[in-house]
Amino acid sequence: MMEISTDGLPHSSRLDFWSQTVLKRMEIDKRAEDTAAFRAALRRMRGAAGEFWDHVSTAIHVERSEQRCRADSGAEIYVGLVVDGRSEVSLGDRRVRLQPGDVYVTDFARPIRAHWLRHREVGVVFAPGPSPQNVGRLAPAGAVRLLSSHLRTLANEAPRLSREEQGAAVDIAIQFARLALSNGDTRQLEDDAPTVLAAIRQTIARYCADPEFSVETLAVSLGCSRASLYRAFEHEPMSVAAAIWAARLETARALLLAEPEAPIGMVAFRSGFLDQANFNRMFRREFGMAPGEFRQAERMARSDTRRSAETA
């Protein structure tokens, strides 16, 4: 394990030291920094597949330009977990705001700008796979949660691990990172409402049948704030919460048609409703009839269609 710090260095040389020693693929915008106040520290561990970084610093602006990408042909992927602080990463004309708990990926083959406030990140650096990676925030599910938990544990336990244990733990973290990326869970949440709206609708459709799914859990799933959800729906005909209930009702309607013998209460529960009376009331308001009446009407319509076909 290697530890690097700006402590003990003259204030005037800290940014240059950090740029040359740690942020080798990034350029620091020295004009934007308070040189006298800058402090940073890095704990680095190696595995067979790559490295683990535990990085702490005060506010800093960095950039990796197209010219820099062409010059050093950086072939590395960084997958990091924001432990503390907030950041904004710019990828072309897109911006991704990061907060504690977010996991994101950076492909050093692509230009990037970042404004890190006082922050701490833990992450892994490794060689990319055969295909280019999307760049942005990763949805907090599945392998991403495993990666986040492992990174935190590794950061906390590193001083008590042997060199062999450290290397093995780093390689496990990289395996989790590769698994997360291969699952296609990257979310490129931009500031423009159409992109956020598309991600919102996709997530609602996927999770609306969970009775615990709400505006709060939707925000967590997407890695954005509730305010971002509300802004995306500002000009929509219904609110975010109403969109979740509408998706549940549409799920129930489809189940009533697909499973004509399923009890109404079971259909309600499988669609995200815990109260059948509330389900009946909302279904009637949406479709003009109770669930049982809707099912009976569909049966009669299908029966009439069959008789017409047999008569023809």
C-alpha positions as CSV (number, residue, x, y, z in Angstrom):
1,M,0.0,0.0,0.0
2,M,1.3,3.4,-1.0
3,E,0.3,6.7,0.7
4,I,0.8,10.2,-0.8
5,S,0.0,13.5,0.7
6,T,0.6,17.2,0.2
7,D,1.2,17.7,4.0
8,G,4.6,19.1,4.6
9,L,5.0,20.6,1.2
10,P,5.1,24.4,0.5
11,H,1.7,25.8,-0.4
12,S,3.0,27.1,-3.7
13,S,4.1,23.7,-4.9
14,R,1.2,21.5,-3.8
15,L,-0.9,21.8,-7.0
16,D,2.1,21.0,-9.2
17,F,3.1,18.1,-7.0
18,W,-0.5,16.6,-7.1
19,S,-0.8,17.1,-10.9
20,Q,2.5,15.4,-11.6
21,T,2.3,12.6,-9.0
22,V,-1.4,11.7,-8.9
23,L,-3.5,13.3,-11.5
24,K,-1.2,12.4,-14.3
25,R,-3.9,12.2,-17.0
26,M,-5.7,15.4,-15.9
27,E,-4.7,19.1,-16.0
28,I,-5.5,21.3,-12.9
29,D,-7.0,24.7,-13.6
30,K,-4.7,26.6,-11.2
31,R,-6.5,29.8,-11.9
32,A,-9.6,28.4,-10.2
33,E,-7.9,27.1,-7.1
34,D,-6.9,28.7,-3.8
35,T,-3.3,27.4,-3.9
36,A,-2.6,28.2,-0.2
37,A,-5.6,26.2,1.0
38,F,-5.2,23.1,-1.2
39,R,-4.6,19.8,0.6
40,A,-4.9,16.3,-0.7
41,A,-4.0,12.7,0.2
42,L,-4.1,9.4,-1.6
43,R,-3.9,5.8,-0.4
44,R,-3.2,3.4,-3.3
45,M,-3.2,-0.4,-3.5
46,R,-2.3,-2.6,-6.4
47,G,-3.9,-5.9,-7.6
48,A,-3.2,-8.0,-10.6
49,A,-6.0,-6.4,-12.6
50,G,-5.5,-2.7,-11.6
51,E,-5.5,-0.3,-8.6
52,F,-7.6,0.8,-5.7
53,W,-7.6,4.6,-4.8
54,D,-8.8,6.2,-1.6
55,H,-8.6,9.9,-2.5
56,V,-9.3,13.0,-0.3
57,S,-8.8,16.6,-1.4
58,T,-10.1,20.2,-1.0
59,A,-11.9,21.8,-3.9
60,I,-10.2,21.4,-7.3
61,H,-11.0,22.0,-11.0
62,V,-9.5,19.4,-13.5
63,E,-9.8,18.8,-17.2
64,R,-8.8,16.1,-19.6
65,S,-8.8,17.7,-23.1
66,E,-9.1,16.1,-26.5
67,Q,-5.5,17.0,-27.1
68,R,-4.4,15.3,-23.9
69,C,-6.4,12.2,-24.8
70,R,-4.6,12.0,-28.2
71,A,-1.2,12.7,-26.7
72,D,-1.1,10.0,-24.0
73,S,-3.8,7.6,-25.4
74,G,-5.0,6.8,-21.9
75,A,-6.5,3.3,-21.9
76,E,-7.9,3.2,-18.4
77,I,-11.4,3.1,-16.8
78,Y,-12.0,4.7,-13.4
79,V,-15.1,3.6,-11.4
80,G,-15.5,5.6,-8.2
81,L,-17.8,5.9,-5.2
82,V,-18.3,9.4,-3.8
83,V,-18.0,9.0,0.0
84,D,-18.2,12.6,1.0
85,G,-18.6,15.9,-0.7
86,R,-20.2,16.9,-4.0
87,S,-18.9,17.2,-7.5
88,E,-19.9,18.1,-11.1
89,V,-18.5,16.2,-14.0
90,S,-18.9,17.5,-17.5
91,L,-18.7,15.1,-20.5
92,G,-18.9,17.2,-23.7
93,D,-22.1,19.3,-23.3
94,R,-23.5,17.0,-20.6
95,R,-23.2,17.5,-16.9
96,V,-23.6,14.9,-14.2
97,R,-23.9,16.1,-10.6
98,L,-22.5,13.7,-8.0
99,Q,-23.3,13.4,-4.3
100,P,-22.4,11.0,-1.5
101,G,-23.3,7.4,-2.4
102,D,-23.1,7.9,-6.2
103,V,-21.0,5.5,-8.2
104,Y,-19.8,6.7,-11.6
105,V,-17.5,5.7,-14.4
106,T,-14.9,7.7,-16.4
107,D,-13.2,6.5,-19.5
108,F,-9.9,8.2,-19.8
109,A,-10.0,7.8,-23.6
110,R,-12.6,10.5,-23.6
111,P,-12.4,14.2,-22.7
112,I,-13.8,15.2,-19.3
113,R,-14.0,18.2,-17.0
114,A,-14.6,18.0,-13.3
115,H,-15.2,20.4,-10.4
116,W,-14.7,18.6,-7.2
117,L,-15.6,20.3,-4.0
118,R,-14.0,19.2,-0.7
119,H,-14.5,15.5,-1.1
120,R,-13.5,11.9,-0.6
121,E,-13.7,9.1,-3.2
122,V,-12.8,5.5,-3.3
123,G,-12.6,3.7,-6.6
124,V,-10.7,1.3,-8.9
125,V,-8.6,2.0,-12.0
126,F,-8.2,-0.8,-14.6
127,A,-7.9,-1.6,-18.3
128,P,-11.1,-1.3,-20.4
129,G,-12.8,-4.1,-22.1
130,P,-13.1,-4.6,-25.9
131,S,-15.9,-2.1,-26.3
132,P,-16.0,1.6,-25.2
133,Q,-17.8,2.5,-22.0
134,N,-20.6,4.8,-21.4
135,V,-19.6,7.6,-19.0
136,G,-21.7,8.7,-16.2
137,R,-23.5,7.7,-13.0
138,L,-24.4,4.1,-12.4
139,A,-27.8,3.1,-11.2
140,P,-27.6,1.9,-7.6
141,A,-28.8,-1.7,-8.1
142,G,-27.3,-5.2,-8.3
143,A,-23.6,-5.3,-8.9
144,V,-23.3,-1.6,-8.3
145,R,-24.5,-2.0,-4.7
146,L,-22.1,-4.9,-4.2
147,L,-19.2,-2.7,-5.6
148,S,-20.2,0.2,-3.4
149,S,-20.3,-2.0,-0.3
150,H,-17.0,-3.7,-1.1
151,L,-15.2,-0.4,-1.8
152,R,-16.3,1.0,1.6
153,T,-15.2,-2.1,3.4
154,L,-11.9,-2.2,1.6
155,A,-11.2,1.4,2.5
156,N,-11.9,0.7,6.1
157,E,-10.1,-2.6,6.5
158,A,-7.0,-1.9,4.2
159,P,-4.6,-1.0,7.1
160,R,-5.3,-4.4,8.7
161,L,-4.9,-6.5,5.6
162,S,-1.7,-8.2,4.4
163,R,-0.3,-7.3,1.0
164,E,-1.7,-10.5,-0.5
165,E,-5.1,-9.8,1.0
166,Q,-5.1,-6.2,-0.3
167,G,-4.3,-7.4,-3.8
168,A,-7.0,-10.0,-3.8
169,A,-9.5,-7.5,-2.4
170,V,-8.6,-5.0,-5.2
171,D,-9.1,-7.6,-7.9
172,I,-12.5,-8.5,-6.4
173,A,-13.5,-4.8,-6.5
174,I,-12.5,-4.7,-10.2
175,Q,-14.5,-7.8,-10.9
176,F,-17.6,-6.1,-9.3
177,A,-16.9,-3.0,-11.4
178,R,-16.7,-5.0,-14.6
179,L,-19.9,-6.8,-13.8
180,A,-21.7,-3.6,-13.1
181,L,-20.6,-2.1,-16.4
182,S,-21.4,-5.3,-18.4
183,N,-25.0,-5.2,-17.0
184,G,-25.6,-1.9,-18.8
185,D,-26.7,-0.1,-15.7
186,T,-25.0,3.2,-16.6
187,R,-27.4,6.1,-16.3
188,Q,-26.3,9.3,-18.2
189,L,-28.6,11.7,-16.3
190,E,-28.2,15.0,-18.0
191,D,-29.6,18.4,-17.0
192,D,-32.0,18.5,-20.0
193,A,-35.5,17.4,-19.0
194,P,-36.2,15.0,-22.0
195,T,-33.3,12.7,-21.1
196,V,-34.3,12.7,-17.4
197,L,-37.9,12.1,-18.3
198,A,-37.1,9.1,-20.4
199,A,-35.0,7.6,-17.6
200,I,-37.9,8.3,-15.1
201,R,-40.5,6.6,-17.3
202,Q,-38.3,3.6,-17.8
203,T,-37.6,3.2,-14.1
204,I,-41.3,3.6,-13.2
205,A,-42.3,0.9,-15.7
206,R,-39.7,-1.4,-14.2
207,Y,-40.5,-1.0,-10.5
208,C,-44.1,0.3,-10.2
209,A,-45.5,-3.1,-9.1
210,D,-43.4,-2.8,-5.9
211,P,-45.8,-1.4,-3.3
212,E,-42.9,0.3,-1.6
213,F,-41.9,2.1,-4.8
214,S,-42.3,5.9,-4.4
215,V,-41.0,9.3,-5.5
216,E,-38.2,8.9,-2.9
217,T,-37.1,5.5,-4.1
218,L,-37.4,6.6,-7.7
219,A,-35.0,9.4,-7.0
220,V,-32.6,7.0,-5.3
221,S,-32.8,4.5,-8.2
222,L,-31.9,7.2,-10.7
223,G,-29.3,8.8,-8.5
224,C,-30.9,12.3,-8.7
225,S,-32.8,14.6,-6.4
226,R,-36.6,14.9,-6.0
227,A,-36.3,18.4,-7.4
228,S,-34.9,17.0,-10.6
229,L,-37.9,14.7,-10.9
230,Y,-40.3,17.5,-10.4
231,R,-38.5,19.7,-12.9
232,A,-38.7,17.0,-15.6
233,F,-42.5,16.7,-15.1
234,E,-43.0,20.4,-14.9
235,H,-44.8,20.5,-18.3
236,E,-46.3,17.1,-18.2
237,P,-50.0,16.5,-17.8
238,M,-49.5,14.6,-14.5
239,S,-47.1,14.7,-11.5
240,V,-44.4,12.2,-10.8
241,A,-46.5,10.5,-8.1
242,A,-49.5,10.3,-10.5
243,A,-47.3,8.7,-13.2
244,I,-46.4,5.9,-10.7
245,W,-50.0,5.3,-9.9
246,A,-51.0,5.4,-13.6
247,A,-48.3,2.8,-14.3
248,R,-49.7,0.6,-11.6
249,L,-53.2,0.8,-13.0
250,E,-51.9,0.0,-16.5
251,T,-50.1,-3.1,-15.0
252,A,-53.4,-4.1,-13.4
253,R,-55.3,-3.7,-16.6
254,A,-52.9,-5.9,-18.4
255,L,-53.0,-8.6,-15.7
256,L,-56.8,-8.6,-15.8
257,L,-56.7,-9.4,-19.5
258,A,-53.8,-11.9,-19.3
259,E,-55.0,-13.8,-16.3
260,P,-58.8,-13.9,-16.4
261,E,-59.1,-16.3,-13.5
262,A,-56.8,-14.5,-11.0
263,P,-58.6,-13.0,-8.0
264,I,-59.0,-9.2,-8.1
265,G,-57.2,-8.9,-4.8
266,M,-54.2,-10.7,-6.1
267,V,-54.2,-8.6,-9.3
268,A,-54.2,-5.5,-7.1
269,F,-51.3,-6.7,-4.9
270,R,-49.2,-7.7,-7.9
271,S,-49.7,-4.3,-9.4
272,G,-48.5,-2.4,-6.4
273,F,-51.7,-1.8,-4.4
274,L,-51.9,-2.9,-0.8
275,D,-55.6,-1.7,-0.3
276,Q,-58.1,-3.4,-2.7
277,A,-60.8,-0.8,-1.9
278,N,-58.4,2.0,-3.0
279,F,-57.5,-0.1,-6.1
280,N,-61.1,-0.5,-7.1
281,R,-61.8,3.2,-6.6
282,M,-58.7,4.3,-8.7
283,F,-59.4,1.7,-11.4
284,R,-63.0,2.9,-11.8
285,R,-61.8,6.5,-12.0
286,E,-59.2,5.7,-14.7
287,F,-61.2,3.2,-16.8
288,G,-64.8,4.1,-16.1
289,M,-65.7,0.7,-14.5
290,A,-64.6,-1.5,-11.6
291,P,-62.0,-4.2,-12.2
292,G,-64.5,-7.0,-12.1
293,E,-66.8,-5.1,-14.5
294,F,-63.8,-4.4,-16.8
295,R,-62.9,-8.1,-16.9
296,Q,-66.6,-9.2,-17.6
297,A,-66.8,-6.6,-20.4
298,E,-63.7,-8.0,-22.0
299,R,-65.0,-11.6,-21.7
300,M,-68.2,-10.6,-23.4
301,A,-66.4,-8.7,-26.1
302,R,-64.1,-11.7,-26.8
303,S,-67.2,-14.0,-26.8
304,D,-69.0,-11.8,-29.4
305,T,-65.8,-11.7,-31.5
306,R,-65.6,-15.5,-31.5
307,R,-69.3,-15.9,-32.4
308,S,-68.9,-13.4,-35.3
309,A,-66.0,-15.3,-36.6
310,E,-67.8,-18.6,-36.4
311,T,-70.9,-17.2,-38.2
312,A,-68.9,-15.6,-41.0
